[in-house]
Structures are given as C-alpha cells and as structure tokens.
Amino acid sequence: MPEAAVIIVGAGPSGLAVAGCLSRLEIPYLLLEREDCFASLWKKYSYDRLHLHLQKQFCELPHMSFPSSCPTYVPKKQFIQYLDDYVAHFKISPMYQRNVESATYDEGSERWVVKTMNNDEGCGGEVEMFLGRVLVVATGEATNPYVPEIEGLSSFDGEVLHSTRFKSGVEFKNKNVLVVGSGNSGMEIALDLANHGARTSIIVRSPVHFLSKRMVYLALVLLRYLSLSKVDALMVLLSKLVYGDLAKYGIARPKEGPFFMKIKYGKYPAIDVGTCSKIKSGEIQVLPTEIGSIRGNDVKLKNGKSYQFDSIVFCTGFKRSTHLWLKGDDYLLKEDGLPRPSFPNHWKGKNGLYCAGLSRRGLYGSSEDAQNIANDIKSSL
C-alpha cells in the first residue's frame, strides 16, 4: 500500500498550490486527481472568452509570479500556460483518473486510508489504497456540475447544456437561447451569445450587484484600510453612478452590500465586462423569474409567460461531493463541502486533515491556504 507524508485530493489550482509549497519544503506527497489532466475545469470545462476577473497579482499561486508579459487580466489560454509552467517548475506529478471512493482516519496507525478507483485505460476500475499522515482536501468549490430539476426538461426539443460544456456563442448564431443563472458565468456567456448573433435571454431571479473590474480592484485596496460596510457603501454608490437604475430592465439591487454578501453567502457581485450595456440596448432580454415547466421548445415561466427557445444553457453552478467520501470528520467540513470553522481558521481540521481553496476567496485564498497548510505540516513532522 503506497504511503506518503501527505495525500492531496484534487489537482486544480488549489491542489497544485499545496503541492508547490510542499515541494519547496521537500515534504513528500501524493496528488490524486479524478480527471486525466490537472486544472481540468480550466483546460476542459471553461468557455473560450474567459479571463481572470481580478488583477493578476491577486491570482498568483505561491512562490511564482505571472510573467511580466501577461496582461493585467489574464486570459484563459495564458492562465493555463502559467499553470503548466508552475507544474513543471515544482516537478508536480499528479496521479490521474483516481476517483476517491473513501478517506478514513485510522486511529491505530494514525494514518489516513484513502481508497480510490483507478479509471486509467487498461486498469479496468482497479481499486487502490493509499496511506498518509496528512490529508488535504483540495477539490475546489466547483466540483460536480448542477442542473436543477425542472418539469418537462427531458422533453425539450433543442440543445441543453451546462456552462461547463459551453465554449463559444459562434455556434448559436440566429438561435433563440436561454441562459439560466445570473452569476459571472451566466452574465459572460449571455454576452458571448449576444456578440455572436444569438437572440439571448437570461433568467435573473435574484437581486444582483453590478461592479466593474476597476471598482473591484479599488474595493480590494480599500478593504485594507476601511471597514467592510464603508467599502460596500462606496461600491453601491459607484454602481448607481455608472450603471444607473437597472430595475426597469428587470434587475433589482440587493439590500445588502456586495462584499458582505460574498463573505456571508459566497455570492459574488456580477463583474461587468459588457453585459450591462447589452441588457440596456435590448440585445439581452432579462427574464426576472424562474422556469415553471418545459414542453417541447416552449418554456413557461412562473409568472405565467411563455417563450420559445432553441437552446438552454444552465449556468447554475456546482455541488460538492466531499461528504460522500470523507468519513469521520465532524469538525472541518460541512455537508455542503465548505469549512465549518470561520475564516481565518477554516483550513485546519483534526487528525492531520486540512482543506485548501474552500474559503470562497478565489485564487488569492487558495494561495494563502496552501502556504498555511504547508508551513503547519512542516512544523508537525
């Protein structure tokens, strides 16, 4: 049974950050990844026009900066290249297509016993067991794509896809497309569809804060010096000045501030990259209610109105599955896969259990978690 000081589950940016920090400290580890590549969400399941929404200095992994040639807001292709360079620099070698079935702490040996299914070609679903003194959960906030249950969805005559399968709006030209979900992915995919000539509608059932990239950068700087409530008040004021009253377009402004909502609920403000102007011009239609039912191409909303669509893109997020395989932990992670302890003590559990990238603080949070975890492991070995 292979054994290492540390077992990391997940080779996304968070898992790579932990591996990089451990490599730097010369701590041996095993990195288990269920897909056939690292950073699969970026490499396989993201749309073409995706850019980092924060300036690059907030998105670096530990101990390696972006090249000076990278633009301020790094596009998908260059971020993937950065991750490739990071893996090469720290000589990170994930074990691919290892789907974790269970992870249990054995008190007798004081080891984590991790059972995986090896789905690599030629292994035929072989069961493997690994031992580690430390277990790091780095499976990320975006794990399993989620599509809500909707009456009649299976009868829809057109194409139905989750945002993880959307690449570009070019293939939807002149089609009636419904985007379900008004987070940043939904807003940007709606923009991409409209830019490529699709007749685009988006369901926005909850109030949304619109902020520009510059506003977000200003907020991150000001949060070092001012209270959250003051920064939120300024952001709301700036949003009103720049975007005006969006209620007449079907978008309400939340009563709580944008960064308060991010911390309390994990709900990010909509970082506008052009969607708002398309909504104002009518090129993107806002439907401020939920889907009631679907029959054929007819989508009936809960307000009683019906619309015909050729395609539906669900930008409805993800569900985490950690609770299905992590056994015996009643301290660190809740059933929804997010930390039970509050920030900044969210990353460390009991019996050598840690989590990285689950604090809802983006890549910057993943980097901080990785460094904290590696340093804590170093001090305990």
Phi, psi and chi 1 to 4 in degrees:
 res  aa     phi    psi   chi1   chi2   chi3   chi4
   1 MET       -  114.0 -169.1 -179.0  -58.2      -
   2 PRO   -58.7  140.1  -20.1   31.1      -      -
   3 GLU  -132.9  142.9 -179.0  171.7   -6.0      -
   4 ALA  -142.6  163.0      -      -      -      -
   5 ALA   -61.7  -38.1      -      -      -      -
   6 VAL  -134.3  136.3 -177.5      -      -      -
   7 ILE  -113.4  124.7  -64.2  175.2      -      -
   8 ILE  -107.8  130.0  -52.4  167.0      -      -
   9 VAL  -106.8  113.7 -179.5      -      -      -
  10 GLY   111.3  119.8      -      -      -      -
  11 ALA  -110.9   38.4      -      -      -      -
  12 GLY   -81.7 -171.0      -      -      -      -
  13 PRO   -53.5  -36.8  -29.8   36.8      -      -
  14 SER   -66.5  -46.4  -62.0      -      -      -
  15 GLY   -64.9  -38.9      -      -      -      -
  16 LEU   -64.8  -38.9  -62.5  179.2      -      -
  17 ALA   -62.3  -43.0      -      -      -      -
  18 VAL   -64.0  -45.3  174.4      -      -      -
  19 ALA   -61.0  -41.4      -      -      -      -
  20 GLY   -62.1  -43.0      -      -      -      -
  21 CYS   -66.2  -40.9  -70.1      -      -      -
  22 LEU   -66.5  -41.2  -66.2  175.1      -      -
  23 SER   -59.0  -42.5  -64.9      -      -      -
  24 ARG   -62.8  -32.0 -168.1  166.6  176.1  -92.1
  25 LEU   -93.7    4.1  -64.0  174.2      -      -
  26 GLU    59.1   41.2  -61.6 -177.9  -20.9      -
  27 ILE  -102.2  121.1  -61.7  172.2      -      -
  28 PRO   -69.4  144.9   23.5  -31.0      -      -
  29 TYR  -151.4  163.9   64.0   86.7      -      -
  30 LEU  -119.1  134.4  -65.4  173.4      -      -
  31 LEU  -115.3  112.7  176.6   54.5      -      -
  32 LEU  -101.3  132.1  -53.9  176.2      -      -
  33 GLU  -136.5  130.4  167.4   56.9   46.7      -
  34 ARG   -76.7  -24.4   68.1  178.1 -177.7  177.4
  35 GLU   -87.3 -178.5  -66.8  -79.3  -10.6      -
  36 ASP   -96.8   12.8   59.8   -0.3      -      -
  37 CYS  -156.7  162.8   64.0      -      -      -
  38 PHE   -82.8  160.1   59.6   83.8      -      -
  39 ALA    50.9   46.4      -      -      -      -
  40 SER   -63.1  -31.9   61.7      -      -      -
  41 LEU   -61.3  -38.0 -168.7   62.7      -      -
  42 TRP   -79.2  -41.4  -77.6   88.1      -      -
  43 LYS   -78.7  -32.5  -68.9 -170.0  169.8 -173.0
  44 LYS  -119.6  -25.4  -62.9  167.9   63.0  174.9
  45 TYR  -124.3   28.3  -56.3  119.0      -      -
  46 SER  -126.6  155.3   58.4      -      -      -
  47 TYR   -79.4  158.5   45.5   92.6      -      -
  48 ASP   -64.9  -37.5  -66.5  -17.8      -      -
  49 ARG   -83.6    4.1   63.5  162.2  -71.7  133.4
  50 LEU   -61.6  133.5  179.4   62.4      -      -
  51 HIS  -127.2  156.2  -73.9   62.3      -      -
  52 LEU   -63.5  134.5  -65.4  176.5      -      -
  53 HIS   -83.1  -15.2  -74.6  134.8      -      -
  54 LEU  -108.8  156.1  -60.9 -177.7      -      -
  55 GLN   -60.4  150.7  -65.2 -167.6  -14.1      -
  56 LYS   -59.9  -28.1   61.1 -176.1  179.5 -178.6
  57 GLN   -67.6  -18.4   63.3  -96.0   36.1      -
  58 PHE   -90.9   -0.5  -62.8  108.3      -      -
  59 CYS  -123.4   11.8  -58.7      -      -      -
  60 GLU   -80.2  145.0  -66.6  174.0  -13.7      -
  61 LEU   -82.8  163.1  -60.9 -169.2      -      -
  62 PRO   -60.5  138.6  -22.9   32.7      -      -
  63 HIS    67.9   21.7  -47.7  -60.2      -      -
  64 MET  -159.3  115.7 -175.2  170.6  155.9      -
  65 SER   -85.2  161.5  -62.1      -      -      -
  66 PHE   -67.4  149.4  -78.0  101.3      -      -
  67 PRO   -59.8  148.6  -19.8   30.5      -      -
  68 SER   -62.2  -21.4   58.0      -      -      -
  69 SER   -75.0  -15.2   59.0      -      -      -
  70 CYS   -69.2  139.4  -87.3      -      -      -
  71 PRO   -67.5  167.8   24.0  -32.6      -      -
  72 THR   -58.3  -44.4  -58.0      -      -      -
  73 TYR  -107.1  106.2  -63.7   97.2      -      -
  74 VAL   -75.6  127.4 -178.7      -      -      -
  75 PRO   -75.0  162.2   24.4  -30.4      -      -
  76 LYS   -50.5  -49.8  168.1 -176.0  170.6  178.7
  77 LYS   -59.9  -42.2 -174.5  175.9 -179.9  179.9
  78 GLN   -75.4  -29.3  -74.6  177.2  -88.1      -
  79 PHE   -68.2  -39.8 -176.3   62.5      -      -
  80 ILE   -62.6  -40.7  -70.0  172.9      -      -
  81 GLN   -62.6  -39.6 -177.2   59.4   57.2      -
  82 TYR   -60.8  -43.4  168.4   76.4      -      -
  83 LEU   -65.5  -40.3  -65.2  177.8      -      -
  84 ASP   -58.4  -44.7  -73.1  -16.3      -      -
  85 ASP   -66.1  -36.4  -65.8  -18.5      -      -
  86 TYR   -63.7  -46.2 -167.1   86.7      -      -
  87 VAL   -61.7  -42.7  166.2      -      -      -
  88 ALA   -66.7  -41.8      -      -      -      -
  89 HIS   -62.8  -42.7  177.8   75.5      -      -
  90 PHE   -96.0    5.8  -71.3  105.0      -      -
  91 LYS    54.1   49.2  -61.5 -179.9  173.4   59.2
  92 ILE   -84.4  128.7  -60.3  170.6      -      -
  93 SER  -127.5   85.3  -61.7      -      -      -
  94 PRO   -64.0  153.0  -19.1   32.6      -      -
  95 MET   -96.8  108.4  -59.0  177.2   70.5      -
  96 TYR   -84.9  161.4  -65.1  118.7      -      -
  97 GLN    55.7   35.1  -62.7 -162.9  -42.5      -
  98 ARG  -103.7  103.2  -96.7   60.4  172.7 -158.0
  99 ASN   -90.2  115.6 -168.2   55.0      -      -
 100 VAL   -72.0  122.8  174.7      -      -      -
 101 GLU   -91.2  -37.2  -58.0  -83.8  -57.9      -
 102 SER  -160.9  153.4   65.8      -      -      -
 103 ALA  -139.4  117.1      -      -      -      -
 104 THR  -129.0  137.7  -51.8      -      -      -
 105 TYR   -88.2  123.4 -175.7   71.6      -      -
 106 ASP   -96.4  110.4 -178.9   71.5      -      -
 107 GLU   -68.1  -29.2  -66.5 -173.7    1.0      -
 108 GLY   -64.5  -48.2      -      -      -      -
 109 SER   -92.9   -7.9   63.2      -      -      -
 110 GLU    55.2   45.4  -62.8 -176.5  -22.8      -
 111 ARG  -132.0  150.5  -62.2  -70.4 -171.8  -86.2
 112 TRP   -86.6  130.1  -76.4   93.4      -      -
 113 VAL  -106.0  114.3 -178.5      -      -      -
 114 VAL  -111.5  121.2  180.0      -      -      -
 115 LYS  -102.4  126.9  175.8 -176.0  174.5 -176.8
 116 THR  -125.9  158.7   70.9      -      -      -
 117 MET  -105.5  119.4 -172.3   75.0   72.9      -
 118 ASN   -86.4  106.4 -174.6  -13.6      -      -
 119 ASN   -97.6   14.2  -65.8  -43.3      -      -
 120 ASP   -64.3  147.5 -158.6   -0.7      -      -
 121 GLU   -58.4  129.3 -171.3  175.5  -11.6      -
 122 GLY    95.6  -12.0      -      -      -      -
 123 CYS   -94.7  -17.9  -68.1      -      -      -
 124 GLY    58.5   38.6      -      -      -      -
 125 GLY    71.9   32.9      -      -      -      -
 126 GLU   -64.8  135.8  176.5 -174.2  -10.9      -
 127 VAL   -82.5  132.2  173.7      -      -      -
 128 GLU  -126.6  150.0  -62.6  175.7  -30.7      -
 129 MET  -122.8  139.5  -52.2  -70.2  -76.7      -
 130 PHE  -131.0  147.4  -59.2   92.3      -      -
 131 LEU  -116.8  140.9  -73.7  178.0      -      -
 132 GLY  -152.2  144.4      -      -      -      -
 133 ARG   -72.4  -27.2  -69.9  174.2   61.9 -178.4
 134 VAL  -128.9  142.2  170.5      -      -      -
 135 LEU  -123.4  126.2  177.7   65.9      -      -
 136 VAL  -113.5  117.6 -178.2      -      -      -
 137 VAL   -86.2  112.1  177.3      -      -      -
 138 ALA  -130.6   40.9      -      -      -      -
 139 THR   -83.2   -6.5   45.4      -      -      -
 140 GLY    82.4  169.2      -      -      -      -
 141 GLU   -78.3  -25.0  -64.8  179.9   29.0      -
 142 ALA  -107.5   96.2      -      -      -      -
 143 THR  -108.7  -71.9  -51.9      -      -      -
 144 ASN  -112.1  121.6  -61.8  -39.9      -      -
 145 PRO   -54.2  137.0  -24.5   34.3      -      -
 146 TYR  -116.0  128.6  169.0   70.7      -      -
 147 VAL  -123.7  123.4  173.6      -      -      -
 148 PRO   -67.2  155.0   25.1  -33.6      -      -
 149 GLU   -77.2  125.1  -69.3 -173.7   11.8      -
 150 ILE  -131.3  132.3  -63.0  173.0      -      -
 151 GLU   -57.6  123.1 -179.9 -173.9  -20.4      -
 152 GLY    84.7    4.2      -      -      -      -
 153 LEU   -57.3  -37.9  178.2   59.7      -      -
 154 SER   -66.9  -16.7   60.2      -      -      -
 155 SER   -89.6   -5.3   74.0      -      -      -
 156 PHE   -60.0  131.0 -174.9   68.0      -      -
 157 ASP   -80.9  -20.3  -69.7  -25.2      -      -
 158 GLY   -95.2 -160.7      -      -      -      -
 159 GLU   -87.9  133.7 -177.4  180.0   11.1      -
 160 VAL  -119.9  126.4  176.1      -      -      -
 161 LEU  -146.3  152.1   65.3  158.4      -      -
 162 HIS   -84.1  157.7 -170.7  -93.8      -      -
 163 SER   -56.4  -25.5   60.5      -      -      -
 164 THR   -68.3  -14.8   50.6      -      -      -
 165 ARG  -104.7   -4.2  -70.7  177.4   49.3 -139.6
 166 PHE   -83.7  130.9 -180.0   91.4      -      -
 167 LYS  -112.1  -49.1  -66.1  -58.9  177.6 -175.5
 168 SER  -155.8  152.7  169.6      -      -      -
 169 GLY   -77.4   -4.8      -      -      -      -
 170 VAL   -60.2  -33.7   65.9      -      -      -
 171 GLU   -80.3   -3.3   60.9 -170.1  -85.2      -
 172 PHE  -109.6   14.3  -63.2   91.9      -      -
 173 LYS   -55.5  133.2 -175.2  176.2 -178.4  179.6
 174 ASN    67.0   13.2  -63.8  -36.3      -      -
 175 LYS  -101.4  152.7  -68.5 -175.0  177.2 -179.2
 176 ASN   -86.3  113.9  -67.6  -42.3      -      -
 177 VAL  -122.2  133.3 -175.4      -      -      -
 178 LEU  -106.8  126.3  175.4   64.0      -      -
 179 VAL  -102.1  124.9  176.6      -      -      -
 180 VAL  -106.3  113.2 -178.6      -      -      -
 181 GLY   119.2  130.3      -      -      -      -
 182 SER  -118.1   29.3   55.8      -      -      -
 183 GLY   -76.8 -170.3      -      -      -      -
 184 ASN   -64.3  -36.7  -80.8  -63.2      -      -
 185 SER   -64.3  -45.7  -67.7      -      -      -
 186 GLY   -61.6  -44.6      -      -      -      -
 187 MET   -63.1  -42.1  -70.2  -68.4 -177.6      -
 188 GLU   -75.3  -35.8 -164.4  159.2   -5.9      -
 189 ILE   -67.0  -38.5  -75.0  172.9      -      -
 190 ALA   -60.7  -41.5      -      -      -      -
 191 LEU   -62.0  -44.7  173.7   63.4      -      -
 192 ASP   -63.4  -39.6 -162.5   54.3      -      -
 193 LEU   -62.8  -47.2  -73.6  162.8      -      -
 194 ALA   -63.6  -39.4      -      -      -      -
 195 ASN   -63.4  -26.0  -76.3  -17.6      -      -
 196 HIS  -100.9   15.9  -75.9   95.8      -      -
 197 GLY    87.4   13.9      -      -      -      -
 198 ALA   -82.5  145.6      -      -      -      -
 199 ARG   -83.3  102.1  -66.1 -179.3  -70.8  -86.4
 200 THR  -106.3  133.3  -51.9      -      -      -
 201 SER  -124.6  149.3  -59.9      -      -      -
 202 ILE  -135.1  133.4 -177.4  170.2      -      -
 203 ILE   -84.2  121.2  -73.3 -175.9      -      -
 204 VAL  -124.3   91.6 -176.6      -      -      -
 205 ARG   -91.9  -15.9   61.4 -176.4 -178.6   84.9
 206 SER  -118.0  154.6  -58.0      -      -      -
 207 PRO   -59.0  147.1  -24.6   34.8      -      -
 208 VAL  -134.0  137.0  177.5      -      -      -
 209 HIS   -91.5  126.1  -77.1  -68.6      -      -
 210 PHE   -99.0  125.1  -90.6   96.4      -      -
 211 LEU  -131.6  149.6  -58.6  178.2      -      -
 212 SER   -86.3  166.6   68.8      -      -      -
 213 LYS   -60.4  -38.7  -71.2 -179.7  176.3  179.7
 214 ARG   -65.8  -37.5  -71.7 -174.8  176.4 -177.0
 215 MET   -62.1  -43.7  -70.6  179.3 -159.4      -
 216 VAL   -63.6  -42.5  173.9      -      -      -
 217 TYR   -61.2  -45.1  173.4   71.4      -      -
 218 LEU   -59.7  -42.4  175.9   62.1      -      -
 219 ALA   -62.3  -43.1      -      -      -      -
 220 LEU   -63.8  -34.4  -66.9  176.6      -      -
 221 VAL   -71.3  -46.5  172.1      -      -      -
 222 LEU   -66.5  -28.7  -68.7  177.3      -      -
 223 LEU   -64.4  -15.7  -77.8  169.2      -      -
 224 ARG   -75.0  -19.9  -59.9  173.0 -174.9  169.8
 225 TYR  -122.5  -25.3  -50.1  102.3      -      -
 226 LEU  -118.3  162.1  -60.0  176.1      -      -
 227 SER   -69.5  157.4   67.8      -      -      -
 228 LEU   -57.8  -42.5  177.8   67.1      -      -
 229 SER   -64.3  -37.5   59.8      -      -      -
 230 LYS   -69.8  -40.6  -72.1 -178.9  178.5  177.5
 231 VAL   -64.8  -43.3  173.5      -      -      -
 232 ASP   -61.0  -42.8  -93.2  -11.5      -      -
 233 ALA   -61.0  -41.0      -      -      -      -
 234 LEU   -66.5  -40.8  177.6   59.9      -      -
 235 MET   -64.5  -39.9  -69.8  -57.6  107.5      -
 236 VAL   -64.9  -41.9  170.6      -      -      -
 237 LEU   -61.8  -46.5  175.6   61.0      -      -
 238 LEU   -63.4  -39.8  -70.4  173.2      -      -
 239 SER   -62.4  -40.8 -178.8      -      -      -
 240 LYS   -64.4  -40.9  -71.9  178.8  178.8  177.9
 241 LEU   -67.0  -40.0  -70.7  171.6      -      -
 242 VAL   -82.6  -43.6  172.1      -      -      -
 243 TYR  -104.3  -15.7  -62.0  108.7      -      -
 244 GLY    73.1 -163.4      -      -      -      -
 245 ASP   -87.0  112.1 -178.4   12.2      -      -
 246 LEU   -92.4    1.0  -62.0  175.8      -      -
 247 ALA   -60.5  -34.3      -      -      -      -
 248 LYS   -70.4  -12.8   56.1 -173.1  173.2 -175.8
 249 TYR  -100.2    3.4  -57.5  103.3      -      -
 250 GLY    96.4   12.9      -      -      -      -
 251 ILE  -119.6  116.7  -60.8  174.1      -      -
 252 ALA   -90.2  153.6      -      -      -      -
 253 ARG   -96.3  131.9 -179.1  176.4  -77.4  109.0
 254 PRO   -62.0  154.2  -19.9   31.5      -      -
 255 LYS   -76.2  -29.0  -68.7 -176.7  169.9   61.5
 256 GLU   -91.8  153.4  -64.1  167.2  -49.8      -
 257 GLY   -69.6  158.0      -      -      -      -
 258 PRO   -63.4  -39.6   19.1  -30.4      -      -
 259 PHE   -85.5  -26.1  -70.5   92.2      -      -
 260 PHE   -61.9  -43.3  175.2   84.3      -      -
 261 MET   -66.9  -35.8  -68.0  179.5   67.3      -
 262 LYS   -63.8  -43.1  178.0 -179.2  177.1  -64.9
 263 ILE   -72.6  -44.6  -68.7  170.0      -      -
 264 LYS   -76.5  -42.9 -174.4  171.9 -177.8 -179.8
 265 TYR  -112.9   -8.5  -49.5  115.6      -      -
 266 GLY    72.8   18.1      -      -      -      -
 267 LYS   -95.8  114.5 -177.0  176.8  176.1   60.8
 268 TYR   -80.9  147.1  -72.1   78.9      -      -
 269 PRO   -66.8  157.5   24.6  -32.7      -      -
 270 ALA   -78.6  113.5      -      -      -      -
 271 ILE   -86.9  106.2  -58.2  175.9      -      -
 272 ASP   -74.9  129.1 -176.6   47.6      -      -
 273 VAL  -122.6   19.5  -69.2      -      -      -
 274 GLY   130.9   -9.4      -      -      -      -
 275 THR   -64.0  -40.7  -52.3      -      -      -
 276 CYS   -59.2  -42.8 -163.0      -      -      -
 277 SER   -65.8  -33.0   64.7      -      -      -
 278 LYS   -69.4  -33.5  -66.4  -74.8 -174.3 -177.5
 279 ILE   -67.9  -43.9  -70.8  171.5      -      -
 280 LYS   -65.4  -34.0  -70.7 -178.5  175.7  179.7
 281 SER   -80.1  -10.1   69.9      -      -      -
 282 GLY    88.8    0.3      -      -      -      -
 283 GLU   -72.9  -22.3  -67.7  172.4   79.6      -
 284 ILE  -122.1  122.2  -63.8  175.5      -      -
 285 GLN   -93.1  129.4  176.3 -177.1 -145.6      -
 286 VAL   -93.7  129.4  171.8      -      -      -
 287 LEU  -113.1  104.4  -56.2  176.2      -      -
 288 PRO   -86.7   50.9   31.7  -32.9      -      -
 289 THR  -160.4  174.8 -172.9      -      -      -
 290 GLU   -91.7  164.5  -64.0 -179.4   59.7      -
 291 ILE   -75.7  131.5  -62.9  175.1      -      -
 292 GLY   -89.5  -50.4      -      -      -      -
 293 SER  -160.5  165.6   61.5      -      -      -
 294 ILE  -132.8  136.5  -63.9  173.0      -      -
 295 ARG  -140.5  112.6  179.7  172.6  -64.6  177.1
 296 GLY    64.0 -126.1      -      -      -      -
 297 ASN   -93.4    1.1  -72.5   95.8      -      -
 298 ASP   -90.2  120.1 -171.8   63.6      -      -
 299 VAL  -108.7  115.9  176.2      -      -      -
 300 LYS  -100.1  126.7 -174.1  173.8 -177.1  178.7
 301 LEU   -89.8  165.7  -55.1 -178.5      -      -
 302 LYS   -72.7  -11.3  -72.1 -171.1  175.0  179.7
 303 ASN   -88.4    4.6   61.6    6.8      -      -
 304 GLY    95.3  -13.7      -      -      -      -
 305 LYS   -80.6  150.6  -65.1 -177.9  178.7  179.2
 306 SER  -125.4  147.1  -65.3      -      -      -
 307 TYR  -140.2  152.0  -59.4   86.0      -      -
 308 GLN   -99.3  131.4  -65.7  -82.9  -36.3      -
 309 PHE  -133.4  150.2  -67.7  104.4      -      -
 310 ASP   -92.5  -28.8  -57.9  -54.7      -      -
 311 SER  -146.1  151.9  -57.4      -      -      -
 312 ILE  -129.2  128.9  -57.3  175.7      -      -
 313 VAL  -112.6  116.9 -176.3      -      -      -
 314 PHE   -90.4  112.6  -77.4   95.6      -      -
 315 CYS  -107.8   60.0  -57.4      -      -      -
 316 THR  -108.2   17.6   41.8      -      -      -
 317 GLY    82.1 -154.3      -      -      -      -
 318 PHE  -139.9  160.2  -59.5   82.1      -      -
 319 LYS  -117.9  137.7  -65.2  -71.1 -173.6 -178.9
 320 ARG   -90.7  146.4  -71.8  162.9  -69.1  -85.6
 321 SER  -116.6   13.7   57.5      -      -      -
 322 THR   -55.5  -39.3  -40.9      -      -      -
 323 HIS   -63.8  -17.5   66.9  -74.5      -      -
 324 LEU   -79.4  -25.1  -61.4  176.2      -      -
 325 TRP  -119.9  -20.0   56.4  -97.2      -      -
 326 LEU   -86.3  115.7 -177.7   60.6      -      -
 327 LYS  -106.2  140.1  -49.8  -63.6 -178.7 -177.0
 328 GLY    83.1    3.1      -      -      -      -
 329 ASP   -95.0  116.0  168.1   51.4      -      -
 330 ASP  -118.9   16.6   57.0    0.6      -      -
 331 TYR  -120.3  -49.5  174.1   78.0      -      -
 332 LEU   -82.8  -51.4 -175.5   59.8      -      -
 333 LEU  -114.5  140.0  -62.5  177.6      -      -
 334 LYS   -82.5  176.9  -61.9 -179.1  -70.6 -173.0
 335 GLU   -65.2  -25.4 -170.9  164.3  -36.6      -
 336 ASP   -82.7    3.9   63.7    1.9      -      -
 337 GLY    85.4    2.6      -      -      -      -
 338 LEU  -100.6  156.9  -65.8  174.9      -      -
 339 PRO   -64.0  141.9  -20.2   31.9      -      -
 340 ARG   -80.0  -45.3 -171.7  173.3  -81.2  109.9
 341 PRO   -67.6  145.9  -17.2   30.3      -      -
 342 SER   -83.2  158.9   57.8      -      -      -
 343 PHE   -59.3  138.1  174.5   85.1      -      -
 344 PRO   -99.5   18.4   35.2  -33.9      -      -
 345 ASN  -104.9   26.4  -56.3  -52.7      -      -
 346 HIS   -83.1  -15.1   59.8  -80.0      -      -
 347 TRP   -93.3  -11.4   51.1  -87.8      -      -
 348 LYS  -119.5  127.3 -176.2  177.1 -179.8  179.7
 349 GLY  -107.9 -147.2      -      -      -      -
 350 LYS  -112.6  160.4  -61.4  177.2  179.8  178.5
 351 ASN    57.6   35.3  -60.7  -38.6      -      -
 352 GLY    76.4   24.6      -      -      -      -
 353 LEU   -99.7  132.1  178.3   64.3      -      -
 354 TYR  -134.8  163.3  -61.7   87.2      -      -
 355 CYS  -137.9  144.9   66.6      -      -      -
 356 ALA  -129.9  137.5      -      -      -      -
 357 GLY    78.6   22.3      -      -      -      -
 358 LEU  -117.7   15.5  -65.0  173.4      -      -
 359 SER   -92.1    4.2   63.2      -      -      -
 360 ARG    60.3   37.5  -69.6  172.9  161.8  171.2
 361 ARG  -123.2   21.4  -64.2  172.4   65.1 -120.7
 362 GLY    66.9 -159.6      -      -      -      -
 363 LEU   -66.2  -32.3  -69.3  165.0      -      -
 364 TYR   -62.3  -42.4 -176.1   79.5      -      -
 365 GLY   -65.9  -38.6      -      -      -      -
 366 SER   -61.4  -42.3  -64.6      -      -      -
 367 SER   -63.5  -44.3 -179.1      -      -      -
 368 GLU   -63.3  -45.2  -81.9 -164.9  -17.3      -
 369 ASP   -57.6  -46.6  -70.1  -11.3      -      -
 370 ALA   -59.8  -43.6      -      -      -      -
 371 GLN   -67.9  -41.6  -67.4  173.9   80.9      -
 372 ASN   -61.6  -44.5  -74.0  -27.8      -      -
 373 ILE   -63.7  -48.8  -69.3  167.1      -      -
 374 ALA   -62.0  -42.6      -      -      -      -
 375 ASN   -66.6  -37.2  -69.0  -26.0      -      -
 376 ASP   -69.0  -39.9 -162.7   64.5      -      -
 377 ILE   -63.8  -42.7  -67.8  171.1      -      -
 378 LYS   -57.4  -42.0  179.4   70.6  172.1  178.5
 379 SER   -73.1  -19.6   67.2      -      -      -
 380 SER   -98.6  -15.0   64.4      -      -      -
 381 LEU   -81.7      -  -69.7  178.7      -      -
